[in-house]
Amino acid sequence: MGFPTLEHPPRITVVTWNVGTAMPPDDVTSLLHLGSGGDDSDRADMIVIGLQEVNSMINKRLKDALFTDQWSELFMVALAPFNFVLVSTVRMQGVILLLFAKYYHLPFLRDVQTDCTRTGLGGYWGNKGGVSVRLAAFGHMLCFLNCHLPAHMDKAEQRKDNFQTILNLQQFQGPTAQGILDHDIVFWFGDLNFRIESYDLHFVKFAIDNDQLHQLWEKDQLNMAKNTWPILKGFQEGPLNFAPTFKFDVGTNKYDTSAKKRKPAWTDRILWKVKAPGGGCSPSGQESHRLQVTQHSYRSHMEYTVSDHKPVAAQFVIHFAFRDDVPLVRLEVADEWVRPEQAVVRYRMEMVFARSSWDWIGLYRVGFRHCKDYVAYVWAKHEDVDRNVYQVTFSEESLPKGHGDFILGYYSHNHSILIGVTEPFQISLPTSELSSSSTDSSGASSEDEDDSTLELLAPKSRSPSPGKSKRHRSRSPGLARFPGLALRPTSRERRGTSRSPSPQNRRLAHVTSSKCDGGSSEGTSGLSSSWAFQPSVPQSLGLLPALRLETVDPGGGGSWGPDLEAPTIDSLSPSHQGQQKLEEGGLGP
């Protein structure tokens, strides 16, 4: 079975918004250019959202550690009906970056990494700084950098220094594009806090009211810096044909009427840079000098009044000289499953694909929000059917009952993303008497309820041997149910004695201080707040924002490497400790 192919140049929407610690609005469809017609909703292939000043008070941070923060939840809910899936996210206190893509583009997005840099209080505080997500898209290296730079008119030089620090400190793993500016395309956006010099408040407002914005452009600090700061060489920006986006009275479209009467300014900006010709090769080994970025729109959204800033959005079309559009794994499945024995999946692997014993195939409802939002999964056991063709079967117990449209996806442990997906297909299975009986009524309602907040933190635990243990899903997650909250692993965990074949336990997780402080995690296809998906932890999403989850090299303490087959289920039958882990939601991807 095939899936949609990209028949047009990739289109990317970038949004930046300083939300001023406000609660999210009820609707963001106009901001994301959704719902205003089929053409608009289909226009973007990828949507990147940078937020600043998300409420990060201690009580809010603790809540966000246990549940998805409200802003990330809002965007996932808005984008899921349009087939967008959360690819990666990173948070540093109040600075959040979210990257979404159409689900059928996921097989062509690889090498996803995140980083963050604090610049507040001399680098000790994350209220200012930058967070980034980088990835290879269709064979080209892209980097998205969301920054919140120092405020006030006289801090222009400090803004330059902070930007230089962010560029110097953020480094990524891999043979190519280790620094931000090494990528083929860099998108730089956020509350950059540049102001309008020389002109007084009355002249600035006069120019705005009389639609004479061009008179203000030459005194905009960022426009002036483009010509004088070497660090900004090559960065481009569309014309500022919208009114300054700061500072407004909250709840209105009136500029600041408080005693301070702040002068309006274009603080919220979106820029991009294409690597110069001869700047090196893309992951495919081909020259990338024929890349071209075209900006189709650049505007503010005055309809949003929850903050003293207005959000800004830009739409881009990326013209690639070539596209790497061959999936590493191709999945084959019947058009409909009407009997449990039809739940068979065959898949083919490209020779260059480095598979892992911890890869798995997930079953998703159409409209799923992220890679861990699965209904069921099965380990990719690599049992040969015919040469490079493999086959797995979903157990009857794991299959959803009733009728619905679903998608299958192959999750790569090494790439930390779905590297193979199918077109939607139907499942029509009768509801068993057992699931409708009074004894299991409470469990059935728990399974069927769409509780995205809990699924984000701990998707339903499904052991590779479901018949050996009872599935458990906590409705009231407590600290003890989130292994990531342990500040230090036990000695038993250090020795790697867990008997569970769960991906969480392939590498022993421990928590250390994050260089993002207050915020971030180095994740590759993860969820929100300060933690993004860890490559070996498909479920551990409930980390405190002040902590970072790191993994121990398997060569240092584990005996299972990515090239080795996973132990058999019989050899890993749950012990008392394993059963306890299962009841705490510790099993399953």
N, C-alpha and C positions, 0 to 999 in steps of 0.2 A: 504494500500500500504506500502511496506517495503522500506528499503534503505540499502546501502552497509554496511556490518559488517566487523569488523576488524578481519581478519583471520590469521594475523601474528603479532608478537610483535611490538608495536608502534615504529616508527622510527622518530627521531628528528634530524634536521639539525640546527646547531648554527653557526652564522656568526658574526664576529666582524670586524669593519673597522673604523679607524680614517681617515676621509675624508678630513681633512685639509682645511675646508671652501670651498672646490672645488664644482663646478657644477657637477651634476650626469653624468655618462657616458651614452652612447646611449643604451647599452645592458648589462644586468647582468645575462643572462641565464647560463653562465658557472659558475659564482660564486654560484648560487643557485642550480647547478647541474640539470638544466632544458634543454630540447631541444636536448640532446645528445643521445636520444633513449628512448623508452617507459619504459624500466626498471628503468632508472635513475629518470624520471619524476614521476614515481609511487612510488619511494622508500620512500620518506618522507611523514609522516602523519602530521607533525608539523614543521614549520620553524620559527626560532627566530633570529632576526637581531638586533644587537647592533651597533649603530653609535656613534662616538665621533667627536667633532669639526665641527658639521654642522654649517654653517654660521648663526650666531646669532647677527649680527649687527642690530642696532635699525630699520633701514629701512627694512631689511629682516625679522625681527621679526614681524613687523606690517603687512607685506604682508602675512606671514605665519599664522597670526591670522585670516585673512579674507579668505585665500585660503589654500588648502592642501600644505604642504611644498613639494618641488620637489622630495626629496629623498623618502618620503613615497609614493608619487604618482607613482614614478618609480617602486617600488617594488610591489605595488598593481596591476599595469598594467601588470607586468611580470608574476605575480602568478595567477591572475584571470583565465586565460585560462586553468590552471591545477587544477581548482576547489578549490583553496585556498581562504579563506575568512579571512579578518583582524579581529582577536578576540579582541585584546586590544593593546593599545599603551600608552606610557608616555614619556614626554619630559621635560628636565631640561636644559634650554639654548641650548647648542650645543650637549647635550647627549640625544639620542633617542633610545627607545626600541620598537620594533614591534614584535607582535606575531601573526602568521598565522596558520590556521589549515584547513584541508579538510572539506568542508561544512558538509559532512555526519558524521563527528566526533563531531560536535558542541553539539548534545544532551548529550554527555558524558563529557563535559567540564563545570564545575560549580564553583561557589564561586570565580569568577575572581576579583582580587583586584590589585591595583598598589600603589607604594610609591616611594619616592625619598629623598635623603639626600645631602645637599650642604656641601662641605668641603673646598671650595676655600675661601681665606681671612678669615680664622678662622671660617668658617661656614656661612659667609654672602654672598658668591658669588657661583653661580652654574656652573662655568667653570670646576670645579673638583667636584667629588662626585660619587654617584651611583643612578640608577633608577632600579626599579624591577617590575616584573609582577608575581603574584602567582595565581595558580588555582588548582582545583581538576580535574585530568584527569583519567578517568576510575576508580575512587575511590581512587586515590593516590594523595598526595599533592606534587606539583612541584613548584619550585621557580626559576626564571631566573633573574640574577643580572648583569647588565651592568655597569661597573665602568670606570672612567677616573681618575687615581691617579696622584700624583705629579711627575713631570719630574726631570731629572738630576741624575747623578751617586750617589751623596752624600745624596739623599733623601729617602733611603731605609727605615729607621726608620719612617719617616713621612708617607710613603706609608702604613706601617703596622698600624700606628695609625689611618690613615684615614679609612682603611678597618675595623678596630675594631669599629670606630665611626659609620660607616654605619650599621654594624651588630647590634649594640646596639640600634640605633635610629629607625630603620625600624620595625614597628609593624603592624600587620594585625588584622582585626576583626574576631571574631568567636571563637568557643570553642577549635579548634585544630590549630596547626601550626601558632601561633601568631608571632613568630620570624622567621627570615630567616632560621636559622639552625634547626628549629623544623620541617621543611618539609622533606618528604621522600627522595627527591632528590633535590639538589641545583646545578644549573649550574652558575658558576662565570666566567665572561669573560669581555673583553674590552681592552682598552689601559692601561695596568697595569704599564707600564713604567719601568719595571725592566731592569737593564743593565748588561753588562759583565764586571766583575772586573779583575784587575791585568794585563791582557794582553793588549799590546798596539795596536794601530790602524793597524800597518803593520802585526802583527801576526794574528789578527782577520781576516783581508782580505785574508791572505795566507791560513788560515784554510777553509775559505769559497770557495776560488777559487779552492782548491785542494780536496774539498769534505771531509774534516776532521772535520765535525761539532762536533763530539763527544768530541774533545779536548776543545771545548768551553762550553760544558754542565756543567762541574763541577764548572765553575766560573760564571755561570748565577746566579744572585742574588735570583731569585725566587726558583730555584732548591736548593740553599743553605738554604733558609729560610724554606723550607718544613721540614727540619730536626731540625730546632732550634726554630721556632715560634709555640707556642701552638695553636694559632689561626688558623693555617693551618693544624692542625691534621685532617686526614681523607680525605683531598682534593687530588684528583688524576689528572694526566695529561698524555696525550700520548707523545711518543718520539718526540723530535724536529728534525725531519728529513727534515726540510725545512730551507732555508737560513734565517738569521735574516730579519725581515720585516721593519726595520727602520735603517737609514734614507736615502731616495733616492732623487735624483734630480727629480723634478716633470717633468713628461712626458717621463721619461727614466727608465731603469733598472740599472742605475749606482748609486752606493752609493755616499753619499754627497761629492761633489767636491768644495763646497764653502770654504770660509776662515776658517770657524769653523771646517770643516772636522769631523763631529760627528762620533763616533765609532759605527758601526752597532750593533744592539741589537734586541733581541726577546721581543719587548715591547707589542706585541699584542698576547694575550693568551686566551685559553679556558680550564677551569678546571671544575671538578664536584665532588660532595660528596654525598654518600649514607648514610642515617641515620643508626647509629649503631644498631645492634640487641637489641631488648628490649627497643628501644627508644620510644615506644608508638604505638598507633593504628592509622590507617587511618580513613577517615570519615565513612567508612562502619563498623568500629568497629573491623576489622580483623587486625592481626599483619602484619607488613610490612617488617619483617626482611628477607624475601626471595626475595627482590628486587635485581636486578642485572643490571648493566649498562655496555654495551660493546661498545667500540669506534671502528668504522669501518674505519674511515679515519681522518686525521688531517694534513692539508696542507695549504700553502699560495697560492695566485693567482697572479703570476707575470705579467699576461697580463693586469692588471689594473694599469695605470700610472698617474691618475689624482691627486694623493696625494703623499706626501712623505712617507706614510705608504702603505704597501701591505695588502689587506684584508686576513683574515684567516677564514677557515671554517672547521667544524668537524661534522661528522655524527655518530649518536649513535643509538643503539638498546636497548630498555628498556624491560626487562623481568619481568613481574608482576607475582606474585604467584596467583593472582586472578584478575578479571576484572569486574568492575561494568558497564555492557553494556546493561542495561535495560533503555530505554528512559522514561522520566517522562510523556511525552505526545506522543501519536501515532495518526498521521493524516491519514485520509482516503479520497481519491479523485478519481474521474474517470480518465481513461487514457487519455481522450481528452475532451476539452470543445469546442463544435461547435456552441452552442447556449447560450445566456446569462443565461437562467434559469438552465443551468447545472453547474453554478459556485457555487456549494454547497460543503462545507467542513465539514466532521464529524471528531471528535477527541475524544479520550479516555484518561483519566487521571489516573495515579497511585494514590493510596490512600495516599501515603506519600507526594504528591506534594501540596505545599502551593500556591494555585493560588491567583491571585490578580485581582481586578476589572480593573486594567490598563494593563492587558495582551492583546496582539493583534496578529493577524495572518497576515503575510506579503506574498505578491506574488512577486517572484523574477525571473528575467531572468537567465537562465543558464550562469554562468560566473560572477555572482554578486560579488562585492568586499568587502562588509561589511554589517552588519545587517541592516543598514539604507538605503541601496541601493535598496529599494523596488520599484516596479511598482505601486502597490496598497496595501491597507491594510484594515482590518476590525477588529473592537474590538471583543475580545472573550467574548461574553455576558453570557456564561454559561447557555444557555437554554437547559434543559434536553430533550433528545429525547428518550432515553431508559436507565434508571438507570444512569450509569456513562458515557454515550455517549452524546455528545453535538454537536450542529450544528450551523454553521453560513453561510451566503450567501453574496457573493460580489455583489455590485450593478452593473448594466449594464454600468453606466457612468464611473465607475472606471476601467473597464476591458480594457486591451490593444487590439487594433484592428489589424487584420492581422494574420499572422502565426508565431509561435515561440515555443521554448521549455522553460518551466518554472518550478520553484520549490516553494513549499509552506513551510513556517516556522512559528512555534509558538514561539513568543518572550515573555519570562517571565520577568515581571517587577522586581521581587524579585531576580532572578538570573542574570539579565542583559545580557542575551544571548539567542540564539535560542535553546530551549530545546526539540524541535521536528521538524523534516524535512521530506519531501517526496522525492521519486525518481523523476527525471524529467518527466514531462508530457507535452502534446501539447495543445496549444490554437489556434484555427482557427476560428476567428470571422470576418465577413465581415466589411470592412471599411464603416462607415456611410457616407451618403451624407453631413451631417452637418460638419463632421470633414474635408471634402475635399473642402468645399465651400470657396469662396474668403473671406468671412467675418471672418472666423476663421482660415485662412491659417497661420497667424503669430503665433497664439496660438498653432496650431498643430505642427508647426516646433519646437517650444520651448519644447513641451512635448516629441517629438520624438528624439530630439538631444541628443547625448550621451555626456553630459557635466559633467564629473565625479567630477570636482573641485567644481562646485556649489552644486551638490548633496551631497557631503561630508559635506558641511557646513550646508545646509538647504535642505534636501530632499523635493520633491514636497509636498506642503501642501495639505492634503486631509482630510477634516472634516468628522467625523462619520456621519454627515447629509449633504452630498454634495449638495443635492438639495436646501438647504437653503441659500447657499452663493457661491460666485464665487471663483473658484480656482485661485490663483495668484502665479506666480513665477517670482521673480525679476531677470532680466538679468544683472543688475549692482548693486550688493549688496553694500549698504552703511552702515555706522556705525549704523544708526537708525534702520536698518533691523535686527540687531543682538542683541536680548535682553540680551545676556550674556555680552555685553560690558558695560552695565550700572553698574557703580561702587557702586551704592546703590539702593535698591528697593524703589519705591515710597510707601507712606503710604497706598495707595490703595492696592498695591501688598502685603504689610505686613499683611493686614487684610484678604487677601485671597479672594477678591471679584471677581476674574476672573470667568466668567460664561462659559468659554470654557471647554469641557471635554477632552482637550488635555493632554497628559501625562506630558507636561512641567509644567502644572499648578496644578498637583496633589500636588506637594510640591513646596513651594515658593522658587525660586532660588535667591541667592544673592552672590555677589562676595567679597572675602576677599583676603588678601595677602596670597600667597602660600608659604609654607615652602620650596618649590622647587625653588622659585624665578624664575625668568627667565624661568621658565619652567615648571611646570608640572601640571598635574592634577590628582587627585585621581579618576580614572575612571575604570570602570570594563569591558567594552567591546568596548572601544571607538575608536576614531580616533586618528589622529596624533598630532604631535607637543606637546605642553604642556598640552593638554587636552585629556583625554580618556573619553569614554562614561560614563556619569553619569547614575546611575540606574533609575532615574526618569526623565531624560531629553533625550529622544531619538533623538532630533533634534538639541539641542543647542551645536554646535560644533565650534563656532567662537570666542572663548575666547582669550583675549590677553595672550601671554605666561607668562607674569609676574603675572597673576591672577589665582586664583583657584575658581572653582565653587563649592559651598557647598549647601546642602539642609537642610531645616528646618524639624525637626521631625514632622510628621503629627499630632502627639498627642499634639503638642504645639499650633497649630493654625488652623489646617484643621479638617474638620468633616468627611472626607472620609478616612477610613483605608483600608489596603490591604484585609481585610476580608469582606468588605462591597461592595455591588453592586454599580456600577457606576450609577449616576443619569440618568434618562431617557432623551432622546434627546429633547422631548417636554418641559421638565422643564429647559432645557438649551438652548433654542433658542437664537441665537446670538443677543446680544444687540448692540448698536452703538459701545461700546468699544470692544465687541467681534468681530464685523465685521472689526474694525480697526486692531485688533490682527491678524485676518485671512489674511488681505492684507499685513501684515508685515511678513508673513511666520511663524506665531506663533502657528499654529494649526497642529495637526497630529503628529504621532510618529516620 
